[in-house]
């Protein structure tokens, strides 16, 4: 039960961090040197991994991977739409594509990697 709470807390903290970074008027210095699309793909990939850990306890590998990637993409869409309310930020279709690519690549990787692990590690 403590592990599940930790996974939930990690997901919430990551989601809040992505929301704050997505709504800041200026891009933080820490990510200023990274390509915007790489940053979007990496952020979405990280969220997919965390969500996969959350969903894995209630479903199989495939279902959990699909749900995790779908939720990460949907969250990315929501953050992009909220950016339209921030005058200094813009909504870009390329960012949504990068989010989707990061989430889907991670989804396939998680599915393949967890398929070769012993069952007790993936549960």
Steps between C-alpha positions, in 0.01 A plus 500: 500500500788740577648434156171587331480825697852584392413435135191720529701777668769481230235526227336799665830679558609442140164619364516817710860565389403461133203731547712769666774474236238509226336815634808703593526814286862419410679171448728422799877532448547130582319396183582803285789320328291191417292478185136576579386183326752282683388653830135428416573141397711439812238650731227288345720191517565558870131540569424183305746302714346629823146437382596150385612425855166625626286305252702177508353389831148499354559358153733314270811634332334589171198669647712689754741621231218622276319672789823664619590635156144617434479679835839667446396623154166624631672684785739658250204618293340655811820684592540626142141628502559677833801668341257683272395695812860609561580801274874421491448136390356346185332173414701309242393190312865391486505487882196273499669275245817489713292408807334220304828368361659497847200324658461241222871417483499452875182292483657254256826492695324431831291226343803330347729539801248383758421198283848358559504564874396233750132528593567598862693809384213630284230454763 
